[in-house]
């Protein structure tokens, strides 16, 4: 895991994740290949991954 120029963290030097709340948009990740939002949501949708899949439970 590393800290990329854009996004909050990068895994395997390939996948960029931006962490945020349910209303977070992909605006910060425009033009960043293989980027996803890690959000406080229950299910997965297009480029939106729930935080609980990372073990970030509350």
C-alpha atoms as one frame of an Amber mdcrd trajectory, in Angstrom:
protein
   0.000   0.000   0.000   1.334   3.430  -0.956   0.155   7.047  -1.036  -0.575
   8.082  -4.646  -0.569  11.588  -6.123  -4.364  11.368  -6.498  -6.655   9.442
  -4.135  -6.096   8.326  -0.549  -4.211   5.049  -1.016  -2.958   2.674  -3.709
  -2.817  -1.126  -3.569  -0.359  -3.242  -5.608   0.824  -0.113  -7.463  -2.315
  -0.411  -9.593  -5.588   0.291  -7.773  -6.302   3.777  -6.395  -8.930   4.291
  -3.673 -10.528   7.506  -2.428 -12.237   7.151   0.973 -15.368   9.131   1.737
 -19.012   9.240   2.724 -22.019   8.071   0.758 -22.291  11.354  -1.191 -18.636
  11.348  -2.365 -18.247  11.611  -6.145 -15.568  10.476  -8.583 -14.638  14.080
  -9.470 -11.286  13.785  -7.658 -10.432  10.637  -9.615 -11.145  11.854 -13.154
  -8.439  10.577 -15.484  -6.997   8.158 -12.895  -7.092   4.609 -14.301  -8.273
   1.747 -12.071  -9.616   4.100  -9.401 -12.462   3.437  -7.000 -14.364   5.115
  -4.170 -14.289   3.358  -0.787 -17.501   4.560   0.844 -19.681   4.103   3.895
 -22.313   2.166   1.918 -23.825  -1.315   2.227 -23.595  -2.610  -1.333 -21.271
  -2.250  -4.307 -22.007  -0.339  -7.489 -20.024   1.127 -10.393 -16.563   2.115
  -9.016 -18.045   2.338  -5.469 -16.789  -0.206  -2.919 -18.134  -0.444   0.662
 -15.623   0.277   3.432 -16.568  -2.911   5.264 -14.856  -4.937   2.513 -11.571
  -3.436   3.711 -12.352  -4.367   7.331 -13.093  -0.727   8.205 -16.102  -1.359
  10.403 -17.749   1.048  12.789
